[in-house]
Amino acid sequence: MRMTLMLPAILAAVFCALPLRAEPQALTLQQAIDKTLQHNPQLHQFKFTQQRLFAERDLQSLKPGYQLGVELENVAGTGEARGLAGAELTVALSSVIELDNKAQWRAAVVDARLNTLDWQQQAQTLDVLAELTRNYINLLASQQELTLTEEAVELSEALLQSAEKRAASGALSDAEIMRAKAQLAQVQIGRDALLQRIERQKIAIARFWGDTSANFNVVAGNLFAFGQSRPFAELYQRLQQSPALTIFASERRLKDAEVRLAQSQNRADLSWQVGVRRYQASDDTGLTFGISVPLFAERRNSAAIEAALAERNNVEYRQQDSLLILHERLFDAYSQRQQFITSHQQLAQYVIPNLEQALDLTRDAYQRGRSNYQDWLNAQQELLQAKRQILETATAVLLSQATIEQLTAEPVTQ
């Protein structure tokens, strides 16, 4: 398929917002795409449908076949027709003469189906690779969250150590020590749960190329590289040329071919027969010839033409409805991407630096006895929550970007 063969190159550019870095046993997005294109069961189903349509086109291109008939008359009767005395044996060859190039129009319908199948395959490939990319982004986010969780464990351990030092000098009660230990245990529980979720996400990615186990440790990429987005008007123009909408033009050509095929049925086919008849009584032979033409074929075929025309006209309205729906999805994803980028920038520039400084000041005050345990714990949790927010906004940016690129089949960034 023409465009399908271009997809790996296209998506390498489409997802360039995930720069790759070398890591031991790390899976890159391009590697995942290549494996999916080679082994994904959903994408390989199309070749069997294509083979069936090729065989159907060969079948529909055939001219009407011939029939050999044998007819025996005037046998096993009475009088002169007793036994085989008056028998008449006719051996005839018959067939149909198709008018108005019906075989050509039948083959044209199958060719149009093949063209539609081509666009369906391209649209399905984009859908599968977009789903793969979303899974990839979620796993990349989980890996980043694991780093954040490890930081939370370190902060909780540092808090516990400081609390134990103050308790040893009698400046802190045993209850505060218990609270610090419980806080550390809760963070460790969260880390263990996150590790299990990462393993599940690895399996979810491996199934795209038919594996039941993941032969990679991590996925490679930068979750925080967004790039400069193209203008919405340019993306919308590309949307109108994407497989999701081009498939309607192909379907319209299919319906046009079906209309022409239905119209060709207005001219009735001629049935003919040529044979030899032998008269048993006189031992003579003679040629037979016959031809038949169905009557009122145009009148009887009018309903089929009307139905085909209705199907063709319906395609245009379905395309208009689909365009409106896809425009809404594109604008929604584009708007969310811009919104999350703005939130991400504000968190990175203002919120997190202030909370990091606040945590340092609170830690120093706690170690000098000028602040209590709860103040340090609150400062720590506020910083971790802000870092989770910046992680969530980055993930949302790339997920919105994956949706845009699925709809347009083009890169979002310039």
KOLLO-594302 format. One record per residue (C-alpha): x, y negated, z negated; residue in one letter; chain. Coordinates in Angstrom, 3 decimals, always signed. Each point is the difference from the previous one (the first is absolute). Example, Ala and Ser with C-alpha at 12.3 -4.5 7.8 and 13.67 -1.06 7.14 Angstrom:
+----------+----------+----------+---------+--------+
:       c1 :       c2 :       c3 : residuo : cadena :
+----------+----------+----------+---------+--------+
:  +12.300 :   +4.500 :   -7.800 :       A :      A :
:   +1.370 :   -3.440 :   +0.660 :       S :      A :
+----------+----------+----------+---------+--------+
% end
This chain:
+----------+----------+----------+---------+--------+
:       c1 :       c2 :       c3 : residuo : cadena :
+----------+----------+----------+---------+--------+
:   +0.000 :   +0.000 :   +0.000 :       M :      A :
:   +1.377 :   -3.344 :   +1.003 :       R :      A :
:   -0.442 :   -2.126 :   -3.126 :       M :      A :
:   +0.253 :   +2.895 :   -2.415 :       T :      A :
:   +3.587 :   +0.555 :   +1.075 :       L :      A :
:   +0.751 :   -3.620 :   -0.894 :       M :      A :
:   -1.447 :   +0.205 :   -3.491 :       L :      A :
:   +3.170 :   +0.975 :   -1.908 :       P :      A :
:   +1.813 :   -3.018 :   +1.410 :       A :      A :
:   -2.964 :   -2.272 :   -0.672 :       I :      A :
:   -0.417 :   +1.067 :   -3.606 :       L :      A :
:   +3.695 :   -0.288 :   -0.686 :       A :      A :
:   -0.552 :   -3.682 :   +0.670 :       A :      A :
:   -3.450 :   -0.070 :   -1.580 :       V :      A :
:   +1.382 :   +1.026 :   -3.378 :       F :      A :
:   +3.215 :   -1.972 :   +0.145 :       C :      A :
:   -1.257 :   -1.681 :   -3.182 :       A :      A :
:   +1.518 :   +2.999 :   -1.772 :       L :      A :
:   +3.758 :   -0.353 :   +0.564 :       P :      A :
:   +1.741 :   +3.296 :   -0.506 :       L :      A :
:   +2.919 :   +0.611 :   -2.333 :       R :      A :
:   +2.118 :   +3.105 :   -0.127 :       A :      A :
:   -0.732 :   +2.246 :   -2.995 :       E :      A :
:   +0.841 :   +3.663 :   -0.689 :       P :      A :
:   -2.818 :   +2.212 :   +1.314 :       Q :      A :
:   -2.119 :   -3.067 :   +0.670 :       A :      A :
:   -2.770 :   +0.165 :   +2.580 :       L :      A :
:   -0.292 :   -2.990 :   +2.305 :       T :      A :
:   -3.271 :   -1.127 :   +1.512 :       L :      A :
:   +1.291 :   +0.646 :   +3.510 :       Q :      A :
:   +0.862 :   +3.585 :   -0.954 :       Q :      A :
:   -3.484 :   +0.483 :   -1.429 :       A :      A :
:   -1.555 :   -1.398 :   +3.190 :       I :      A :
:   +2.096 :   +2.255 :   +2.234 :       D :      A :
:   -0.921 :   +3.099 :   -1.997 :       K :      A :
:   -3.673 :   -0.930 :   +0.048 :       T :      A :
:   -0.054 :   -0.552 :   +3.752 :       L :      A :
:   +1.678 :   +3.359 :   +0.569 :       Q :      A :
:   -1.948 :   +2.187 :   -2.423 :       H :      A :
:   -3.238 :   -1.637 :   -1.183 :       N :      A :
:   -2.905 :   +2.417 :   +0.666 :       P :      A :
:   -2.508 :   -2.789 :   +0.707 :       Q :      A :
:   +2.121 :   -1.367 :   +2.833 :       L :      A :
:   +0.745 :   +3.376 :   +1.567 :       H :      A :
:   -3.696 :   +0.812 :   +0.396 :       Q :      A :
:   -0.229 :   -2.429 :   +2.909 :       F :      A :
:   +2.210 :   +2.060 :   +2.301 :       K :      A :
:   -2.448 :   +2.907 :   -0.163 :       F :      A :
:   -2.902 :   -2.299 :   +0.829 :       T :      A :
:   +2.058 :   -1.343 :   +2.883 :       Q :      A :
:   +0.686 :   +3.516 :   +1.276 :       Q :      A :
:   -3.717 :   +0.777 :   -0.142 :       R :      A :
:   -0.850 :   -3.142 :   +1.968 :       L :      A :
:   +2.617 :   +0.774 :   +2.659 :       F :      A :
:   -1.538 :   +3.441 :   +0.431 :       A :      A :
:   -3.479 :   -1.534 :   +0.112 :       E :      A :
:   +1.098 :   -2.469 :   +2.695 :       R :      A :
:   +1.303 :   +2.864 :   +2.143 :       D :      A :
:   -3.305 :   +1.770 :   -0.504 :       L :      A :
:   -2.115 :   -3.045 :   +0.847 :       Q :      A :
:   +2.045 :   -0.665 :   +3.145 :       S :      A :
:   -0.922 :   +3.380 :   +1.472 :       L :      A :
:   -2.454 :   +0.162 :   +2.852 :       K :      A :
:   -3.119 :   +2.169 :   -0.431 :       P :      A :
:   +0.780 :   +3.696 :   +0.156 :       G :      A :
:   -1.393 :   +2.617 :   +2.377 :       Y :      A :
:   -2.530 :   +2.702 :   -0.811 :       Q :      A :
:   -0.419 :   +3.335 :   +1.736 :       L :      A :
:   -3.529 :   +1.374 :   -0.116 :       G :      A :
:   -1.524 :   +3.332 :   +1.034 :       V :      A :
:   -3.752 :   +0.385 :   +0.527 :       E :      A :
:   -1.883 :   +3.208 :   +0.856 :       L :      A :
:   -3.647 :   -0.269 :   +1.134 :       E :      A :
:   -2.788 :   +2.375 :   +1.048 :       N :      A :
:   +1.157 :   +3.054 :   -1.937 :       V :      A :
:   -1.827 :   +2.651 :   -2.077 :       A :      A :
:   -3.359 :   -1.085 :   +1.354 :       G :      A :
:   -2.734 :   +1.854 :   +1.869 :       T :      A :
:   -0.564 :   +0.789 :   +3.643 :       G :      A :
:   +2.723 :   -1.484 :   +2.179 :       E :      A :
:   +1.700 :   -1.403 :   -3.101 :       A :      A :
:   +0.318 :   +3.449 :   -1.564 :       R :      A :
:   +3.569 :   +0.724 :   -1.198 :       G :      A :
:   +2.601 :   -1.932 :   +2.017 :       L :      A :
:   -1.709 :   +0.328 :   +3.372 :       A :      A :
:   -1.049 :   -3.663 :   +0.157 :       G :      A :
:   +2.767 :   -1.431 :   -2.140 :       A :      A :
:   +1.527 :   -3.397 :   +0.782 :       E :      A :
:   +3.472 :   -0.669 :   -1.492 :       L :      A :
:   +1.317 :   -3.561 :   -0.126 :       T :      A :
:   +3.534 :   -0.937 :   -1.003 :       V :      A :
:   +0.381 :   -3.794 :   -0.378 :       A :      A :
:   +2.615 :   -2.551 :   -1.011 :       L :      A :
:   -1.258 :   -3.171 :   -1.688 :       S :      A :
:   +1.337 :   -3.163 :   -1.585 :       S :      A :
:   -0.754 :   -3.685 :   -0.574 :       V :      A :
:   +1.135 :   -3.051 :   +1.935 :       I :      A :
:   +0.553 :   -2.816 :   -2.503 :       E :      A :
:   -0.746 :   -3.484 :   +1.294 :       L :      A :
:   +1.335 :   -3.377 :   -1.195 :       D :      A :
:   +3.387 :   +1.339 :   -1.229 :       N :      A :
:   -1.412 :   +1.470 :   -3.204 :       K :      A :
:   +3.195 :   +1.950 :   -0.719 :       A :      A :
:   +1.980 :   -3.230 :   +0.191 :       Q :      A :
:   -2.326 :   -1.747 :   -2.472 :       W :      A :
:   +0.098 :   +2.961 :   -2.391 :       R :      A :
:   +3.796 :   -0.100 :   +0.039 :       A :      A :
:   -0.104 :   -3.784 :   -0.523 :       A :      A :
:   -2.024 :   +0.496 :   -3.194 :       V :      A :
:   +2.619 :   +2.403 :   -1.353 :       V :      A :
:   +2.808 :   -2.405 :   +0.983 :       D :      A :
:   -1.777 :   -2.744 :   -1.944 :       A :      A :
:   -0.240 :   +2.318 :   -3.004 :       R :      A :
:   +3.728 :   +0.632 :   +0.233 :       L :      A :
:   +0.639 :   -3.734 :   +0.013 :       N :      A :
:   -2.263 :   -0.462 :   -3.019 :       T :      A :
:   +1.799 :   +2.841 :   -1.755 :       L :      A :
:   +3.288 :   -1.829 :   +0.606 :       D :      A :
:   -1.258 :   -3.088 :   -1.842 :       W :      A :
:   -1.589 :   +2.122 :   -2.725 :       Q :      A :
:   +3.354 :   +1.654 :   -0.585 :       Q :      A :
:   +1.728 :   -3.365 :   -0.234 :       Q :      A :
:   -2.595 :   -1.315 :   -2.464 :       A :      A :
:   +0.183 :   +3.209 :   -2.057 :       Q :      A :
:   +3.804 :   -0.183 :   -0.036 :       T :      A :
:   -0.121 :   -3.562 :   -1.318 :       L :      A :
:   -2.485 :   +1.065 :   -2.694 :       D :      A :
:   +2.165 :   +2.922 :   -1.117 :       V :      A :
:   +3.198 :   -2.052 :   -0.058 :       L :      A :
:   -1.745 :   -2.822 :   -1.859 :       A :      A :
:   -1.166 :   +2.473 :   -2.639 :       E :      A :
:   +3.541 :   +1.376 :   -0.203 :       L :      A :
:   +1.358 :   -3.516 :   -0.458 :       T :      A :
:   -2.464 :   -0.762 :   -2.796 :       R :      A :
:   +1.090 :   +3.160 :   -1.800 :       N :      A :
:   +3.614 :   -0.982 :   +0.571 :       Y :      A :
:   -0.563 :   -3.480 :   -1.432 :       I :      A :
:   -1.791 :   +1.401 :   -3.054 :       N :      A :
:   +2.889 :   +2.386 :   -0.672 :       L :      A :
:   +2.480 :   -2.844 :   +0.449 :       L :      A :
:   -2.032 :   -2.012 :   -2.532 :       A :      A :
:   -0.023 :   +2.927 :   -2.433 :       S :      A :
:   +3.776 :   +0.235 :   +0.245 :       Q :      A :
:   +0.252 :   -3.695 :   -0.796 :       Q :      A :
:   -2.447 :   +0.460 :   -2.864 :       E :      A :
:   +2.217 :   +2.785 :   -1.350 :       L :      A :
:   +2.894 :   -2.459 :   -0.114 :       T :      A :
:   -2.223 :   -2.404 :   -1.901 :       L :      A :
:   -1.051 :   +2.786 :   -2.382 :       T :      A :
:   +3.648 :   +0.838 :   -0.677 :       E :      A :
:   +0.510 :   -3.649 :   -0.872 :       E :      A :
:   -2.982 :   +0.196 :   -2.366 :       A :      A :
:   +1.575 :   +3.048 :   -1.682 :       V :      A :
:   +3.277 :   -1.893 :   -0.473 :       E :      A :
:   -1.817 :   -3.000 :   -1.456 :       L :      A :
:   -1.981 :   +2.216 :   -2.378 :       S :      A :
:   +3.182 :   +1.777 :   -1.111 :       E :      A :
:   +1.697 :   -3.341 :   -0.621 :       A :      A :
:   -3.017 :   -1.162 :   -1.983 :       L :      A :
:   +0.069 :   +3.167 :   -2.116 :       L :      A :
:   +3.731 :   -0.355 :   -0.694 :       Q :      A :
:   -0.401 :   -3.598 :   -1.100 :       S :      A :
:   -2.970 :   +0.939 :   -2.156 :       A :      A :
:   +2.004 :   +2.797 :   -1.666 :       E :      A :
:   +2.852 :   -2.418 :   -0.763 :       K :      A :
:   -2.363 :   -2.485 :   -1.615 :       R :      A :
:   -1.733 :   +2.778 :   -1.919 :       A :      A :
:   +3.372 :   +1.190 :   -1.333 :       A :      A :
:   +0.594 :   -3.449 :   -1.462 :       S :      A :
:   -3.491 :   -0.024 :   -1.527 :       G :      A :
:   -1.295 :   -2.698 :   +2.349 :       A :      A :
:   -2.567 :   +2.257 :   +1.701 :       L :      A :
:   -2.536 :   +2.518 :   -1.224 :       S :      A :
:   -0.106 :   +3.678 :   +0.987 :       D :      A :
:   -3.340 :   -0.656 :   +1.697 :       A :      A :
:   +1.711 :   -2.202 :   +2.587 :       E :      A :
:   +2.505 :   +2.789 :   +0.657 :       I :      A :
:   -2.859 :   +2.424 :   +0.634 :       M :      A :
:   -1.592 :   -2.456 :   +2.395 :       R :      A :
:   +3.258 :   -0.404 :   +1.923 :       A :      A :
:   +0.410 :   +3.782 :   +0.256 :       K :      A :
:   -3.588 :   +0.375 :   +1.209 :       A :      A :
:   +0.565 :   -2.728 :   +2.591 :       Q :      A :
:   +3.085 :   +1.810 :   +1.306 :       L :      A :
:   -1.874 :   +3.314 :   +0.172 :       A :      A :
:   -2.866 :   -1.584 :   +1.965 :       Q :      A :
:   +2.392 :   -1.449 :   +2.556 :       V :      A :
:   +1.706 :   +3.385 :   +0.382 :       Q :      A :
:   -3.385 :   +1.673 :   +0.521 :       I :      A :
:   -0.746 :   -2.512 :   +2.736 :       G :      A :
:   +3.353 :   +0.749 :   +1.636 :       R :      A :
:   -0.693 :   +3.748 :   +0.010 :       D :      A :
:   -3.436 :   -0.559 :   +1.561 :       A :      A :
:   +1.541 :   -2.231 :   +2.655 :       L :      A :
:   +2.558 :   +2.675 :   +0.887 :       L :      A :
:   -2.809 :   +2.481 :   +0.564 :       Q :      A :
:   -1.890 :   -2.513 :   +2.163 :       R :      A :
:   +3.113 :   -0.496 :   +2.139 :       I :      A :
:   +0.203 :   +3.740 :   +0.600 :       E :      A :
:   -3.638 :   +0.041 :   +1.120 :       R :      A :
:   +0.642 :   -2.910 :   +2.345 :       Q :      A :
:   +2.965 :   +1.816 :   +1.540 :       K :      A :
:   -2.208 :   +2.995 :   +0.808 :       I :      A :
:   -2.641 :   -2.351 :   +1.452 :       A :      A :
:   +2.632 :   -1.347 :   +2.418 :       I :      A :
:   +1.488 :   +3.388 :   +0.894 :       A :      A :
:   -3.400 :   +1.351 :   +1.089 :       R :      A :
:   +0.012 :   -2.434 :   +2.939 :       F :      A :
:   +2.488 :   +2.260 :   +1.762 :       W :      A :
:   -1.426 :   +3.231 :   -1.368 :       G :      A :
:   +2.329 :   +0.615 :   -2.958 :       D :      A :
:   -1.291 :   +1.168 :   -3.366 :       T :      A :
:   +3.109 :   -1.168 :   -1.873 :       S :      A :
:   +2.054 :   -3.186 :   +0.140 :       A :      A :
:   +3.595 :   +0.417 :   +1.179 :       N :      A :
:   +0.950 :   -3.550 :   -0.998 :       F :      A :
:   +0.591 :   -1.669 :   -3.364 :       N :      A :
:   -0.974 :   -3.596 :   +0.706 :       V :      A :
:   -1.208 :   -2.219 :   +2.827 :       V :      A :
:   +2.155 :   -2.900 :   +1.142 :       A :      A :
:   -1.199 :   -3.543 :   +0.439 :       G :      A :
:   -0.263 :   -3.502 :   -1.406 :       N :      A :
:   -3.407 :   -0.629 :   -1.527 :       L :      A :
:   +0.567 :   -3.749 :   -0.223 :       F :      A :
:   +0.937 :   -0.865 :   +3.612 :       A :      A :
:   -3.046 :   -1.458 :   +1.760 :       F :      A :
:   +1.265 :   -2.038 :   +2.937 :       G :      A :
:   -1.714 :   -2.889 :   +1.788 :       Q :      A :
:   -3.494 :   +0.885 :   +1.195 :       S :      A :
:   -1.287 :   -0.682 :   +3.500 :       R :      A :
:   -2.926 :   -2.448 :   +0.325 :       P :      A :
:   -3.431 :   +1.559 :   -0.418 :       F :      A :
:   -1.089 :   -1.084 :   +3.502 :       A :      A :
:   +2.883 :   +1.979 :   +1.511 :       E :      A :
:   -0.830 :   +3.068 :   -2.085 :       L :      A :
:   -3.666 :   -0.210 :   +1.013 :       Y :      A :
:   +0.987 :   -0.151 :   +3.664 :       Q :      A :
:   +2.081 :   +3.131 :   -0.458 :       R :      A :
:   -2.910 :   +1.667 :   -1.775 :       L :      A :
:   -2.138 :   -0.375 :   +3.121 :       Q :      A :
:   +2.634 :   +1.934 :   +1.970 :       Q :      A :
:   +0.470 :   +2.761 :   -2.589 :       S :      A :
:   -1.070 :   +3.633 :   +0.569 :       P :      A :
:   -2.883 :   -0.473 :   -2.462 :       A :      A :
:   -1.689 :   -2.316 :   +2.538 :       L :      A :
:   +1.588 :   +1.079 :   +3.281 :       T :      A :
:   -1.636 :   +3.365 :   -0.549 :       I :      A :
:   -3.359 :   -1.668 :   +0.719 :       F :      A :
:   +1.198 :   -1.090 :   +3.452 :       A :      A :
:   +1.011 :   +3.589 :   +0.654 :       S :      A :
:   -3.362 :   +1.219 :   -1.261 :       E :      A :
:   -1.754 :   -2.475 :   +2.288 :       R :      A :
:   +1.875 :   +1.459 :   +2.973 :       R :      A :
:   -1.120 :   +3.434 :   -1.137 :       L :      A :
:   -3.624 :   -1.128 :   -0.118 :       K :      A :
:   +0.345 :   -1.598 :   +3.458 :       D :      A :
:   +1.240 :   +3.330 :   +1.342 :       A :      A :
:   -2.958 :   +1.764 :   -1.603 :       E :      A :
:   -2.378 :   -2.509 :   +1.605 :       V :      A :
:   +1.521 :   +0.619 :   +3.433 :       R :      A :
:   -0.246 :   +3.736 :   -0.547 :       L :      A :
:   -3.667 :   -0.342 :   -0.962 :       A :      A :
:   -0.668 :   -2.178 :   +3.055 :       Q :      A :
:   +1.623 :   +2.592 :   +2.259 :       S :      A :
:   -2.721 :   +2.444 :   -1.046 :       Q :      A :
:   -2.527 :   -2.115 :   +1.962 :       N :      A :
:   +1.186 :   +1.766 :   +3.130 :       R :      A :
:   -1.143 :   +3.579 :   -0.353 :       A :      A :
:   +2.380 :   +2.778 :   +0.929 :       D :      A :
:   -0.717 :   +2.283 :   +2.946 :       L :      A :
:   -0.226 :   +3.737 :   -0.621 :       S :      A :
:   +0.784 :   +2.230 :   +2.993 :       W :      A :
:   +0.001 :   +3.690 :   +0.714 :       Q :      A :
:   +1.343 :   +2.060 :   +2.932 :       V :      A :
:   -0.415 :   +3.759 :   +0.276 :       G :      A :
:   -0.571 :   +3.133 :   +2.039 :       V :      A :
:   -3.226 :   +2.040 :   -0.109 :       R :      A :
:   -0.257 :   +3.620 :   +1.101 :       R :      A :
:   -3.345 :   +1.593 :   +0.950 :       Y :      A :
:   +0.033 :   +3.685 :   -0.862 :       Q :      A :
:   -2.980 :   +0.876 :   +2.182 :       A :      A :
:   +1.516 :   -1.314 :   +3.236 :       S :      A :
:   +3.645 :   +0.183 :   -1.016 :       D :      A :
:   +0.351 :   -3.654 :   +1.057 :       D :      A :
:   +1.806 :   -2.882 :   -1.711 :       T :      A :
:   -0.550 :   -3.759 :   -0.029 :       G :      A :
:   +1.439 :   -3.171 :   -1.510 :       L :      A :
:   -1.798 :   -1.926 :   -2.716 :       T :      A :
:   +0.512 :   -3.646 :   -0.847 :       F :      A :
:   -1.631 :   -2.133 :   -2.656 :       G :      A :
:   +0.335 :   -3.472 :   -1.520 :       I :      A :
:   -1.836 :   -1.662 :   -2.886 :       S :      A :
:   -0.151 :   -3.579 :   -1.307 :       V :      A :
:   -1.509 :   -0.970 :   -3.393 :       P :      A :
:   -2.741 :   -2.610 :   +0.283 :       L :      A :
:   -0.344 :   -3.255 :   -1.952 :       F :      A :
:   +3.528 :   +0.288 :   -1.457 :       A :      A :
:   +0.367 :   -3.781 :   -0.391 :       E :      A :
:   -3.234 :   -0.299 :   -1.972 :       R :      A :
:   +0.876 :   +2.898 :   -2.272 :       R :      A :
:   +3.525 :   -1.392 :   -0.550 :       N :      A :
:   -1.050 :   -3.547 :   -0.940 :       S :      A :
:   -0.220 :   +0.807 :   -3.722 :       A :      A :
:   +3.564 :   +1.333 :   -0.047 :       A :      A :
:   +1.262 :   -3.207 :   +1.647 :       I :      A :
:   -1.866 :   -2.187 :   -2.484 :       E :      A :
:   +1.460 :   +1.955 :   -2.907 :       A :      A :
:   +3.550 :   -0.353 :   +1.404 :       A :      A :
:   -0.485 :   -3.745 :   +0.542 :       L :      A :
:   -1.267 :   -0.429 :   -3.559 :       A :      A :
:   +3.079 :   +1.774 :   -1.358 :       E :      A :
:   +2.277 :   -2.235 :   +2.062 :       R :      A :
:   -1.727 :   -3.208 :   -1.125 :       N :      A :
:   +0.155 :   +1.135 :   -3.623 :       N :      A :
:   +3.798 :   +0.149 :   +0.120 :       V :      A :
:   +0.275 :   -3.788 :   +0.453 :       E :      A :
:   -2.079 :   -0.741 :   -3.111 :       Y :      A :
:   +1.901 :   +2.581 :   -2.014 :       R :      A :
:   +3.226 :   -1.692 :   +1.059 :       Q :      A :
:   -1.295 :   -3.410 :   -1.087 :       Q :      A :
:   -1.059 :   +1.395 :   -3.373 :       D :      A :
:   +3.336 :   +1.746 :   -0.468 :       S :      A :
:   +1.878 :   -3.203 :   +0.877 :       L :      A :
:   -1.899 :   -1.930 :   -2.684 :       L :      A :
:   +0.703 :   +2.684 :   -2.597 :       I :      A :
:   +3.701 :   +0.207 :   +0.912 :       L :      A :
:   +0.288 :   -3.812 :   -0.012 :       H :      A :
:   -1.377 :   -0.038 :   -3.539 :       E :      A :
:   +2.416 :   +2.733 :   -1.111 :       R :      A :
:   +2.923 :   -1.789 :   +1.639 :       L :      A :
:   -0.849 :   -3.358 :   -1.566 :       F :      A :
:   -0.546 :   +1.619 :   -3.401 :       D :      A :
:   +3.384 :   +1.769 :   +0.113 :       A :      A :
:   +1.747 :   -3.133 :   +1.327 :       Y :      A :
:   -1.543 :   -2.226 :   -2.686 :       S :      A :
:   +0.865 :   +2.435 :   -2.784 :       Q :      A :
:   +3.560 :   +0.284 :   +1.240 :       R :      A :
:   +0.436 :   -3.776 :   -0.138 :       Q :      A :
:   -1.638 :   -0.155 :   -3.426 :       Q :      A :
:   +2.206 :   +2.733 :   -1.476 :       F :      A :
:   +3.146 :   -1.553 :   +1.462 :       I :      A :
:   -0.859 :   -3.281 :   -1.734 :       T :      A :
:   -0.671 :   +1.787 :   -3.305 :       S :      A :
:   +3.245 :   +1.937 :   +0.342 :       H :      A :
:   +2.017 :   -3.165 :   +0.579 :       Q :      A :
:   -1.523 :   -1.778 :   -3.005 :       Q :      A :
:   +0.649 :   +2.979 :   -2.255 :       L :      A :
:   +3.602 :   +0.253 :   +1.197 :       A :      A :
:   +0.767 :   -3.732 :   -0.200 :       Q :      A :
:   -1.853 :   -1.106 :   -3.117 :       Y :      A :
:   -1.585 :   +2.715 :   -2.108 :       V :      A :
:   +2.700 :   +2.640 :   -0.344 :       I :      A :
:   +2.977 :   -2.382 :   -0.586 :       P :      A :
:   -1.916 :   -1.729 :   -2.799 :       N :      A :
:   -1.036 :   +3.298 :   -1.598 :       L :      A :
:   +3.570 :   +1.338 :   +0.193 :       E :      A :
:   +1.253 :   -3.102 :   -1.751 :       Q :      A :
:   -2.790 :   +0.265 :   -2.569 :       A :      A :
:   +0.962 :   +3.631 :   -0.708 :       L :      A :
:   +3.652 :   -0.927 :   -0.517 :       D :      A :
:   -0.951 :   -2.773 :   -2.431 :       L :      A :
:   -2.410 :   +2.231 :   -1.868 :       T :      A :
:   +2.575 :   +2.801 :   -0.268 :       R :      A :
:   +2.599 :   -2.393 :   -1.432 :       D :      A :
:   -2.512 :   -1.413 :   -2.436 :       A :      A :
:   -1.032 :   +3.499 :   -1.104 :       Y :      A :
:   +3.577 :   +1.124 :   -0.558 :       Q :      A :
:   +0.584 :   -3.127 :   -2.157 :       R :      A :
:   -3.152 :   +0.643 :   -1.947 :       G :      A :
:   -1.821 :   -3.027 :   +1.376 :       R :      A :
:   -2.611 :   +2.001 :   +1.881 :       S :      A :
:   -2.041 :   +3.096 :   -0.770 :       N :      A :
:   -0.295 :   +3.355 :   +1.748 :       Y :      A :
:   -3.314 :   -0.836 :   +1.693 :       Q :      A :
:   +1.432 :   -3.121 :   +1.654 :       D :      A :
:   +2.817 :   +2.013 :   +1.591 :       W :      A :
:   -2.376 :   +2.765 :   +1.057 :       L :      A :
:   -2.423 :   -2.519 :   +1.584 :       N :      A :
:   +2.817 :   -1.756 :   +1.886 :       A :      A :
:   +1.243 :   +3.343 :   +1.289 :       Q :      A :
:   -3.445 :   +1.145 :   +1.143 :       Q :      A :
:   -0.765 :   -3.332 :   +1.681 :       E :      A :
:   +3.199 :   +0.253 :   +2.043 :       L :      A :
:   -0.665 :   +3.601 :   +0.972 :       L :      A :
:   -3.585 :   -0.840 :   +0.982 :       Q :      A :
:   +1.211 :   -2.853 :   +2.232 :       A :      A :
:   +2.494 :   +2.330 :   +1.660 :       K :      A :
:   -2.785 :   +2.511 :   +0.614 :       R :      A :
:   -2.032 :   -2.812 :   +1.577 :       Q :      A :
:   +2.808 :   -0.935 :   +2.360 :       I :      A :
:   +0.340 :   +3.678 :   +0.898 :       L :      A :
:   -3.752 :   +0.260 :   +0.659 :       E :      A :
:   -0.039 :   -3.145 :   +2.161 :       T :      A :
:   +2.942 :   +1.255 :   +2.080 :       A :      A :
:   -1.750 :   +3.325 :   +0.508 :       T :      A :
:   -3.232 :   -1.763 :   +0.986 :       A :      A :
:   +1.888 :   -2.131 :   +2.551 :       V :      A :
:   +1.449 :   +3.047 :   +1.752 :       L :      A :
:   -3.268 :   +1.950 :   -0.129 :       L :      A :
:   -1.809 :   -2.938 :   +1.622 :       S :      A :
:   +2.774 :   -0.186 :   +2.556 :       Q :      A :
:   -0.390 :   +3.701 :   +0.801 :       A :      A :
:   -3.721 :   -0.558 :   +0.631 :       T :      A :
:   +0.716 :   -2.938 :   +2.327 :       I :      A :
:   +2.523 :   +2.006 :   +1.975 :       E :      A :
:   -2.391 :   +2.946 :   +0.223 :       Q :      A :
:   -2.651 :   -2.291 :   +1.519 :       L :      A :
:   +2.311 :   -1.852 :   +2.408 :       T :      A :
:   +2.567 :   +2.738 :   +0.767 :       A :      A :
:   +2.585 :   -2.762 :   -0.244 :       E :      A :
:   +2.395 :   -1.339 :   -2.681 :       P :      A :
:   -1.409 :   -2.643 :   -2.346 :       V :      A :
:   +3.313 :   -1.751 :   -0.444 :       T :      A :
:   +1.762 :   -1.926 :   +2.718 :       Q :      A :
+----------+----------+----------+---------+--------+
% end
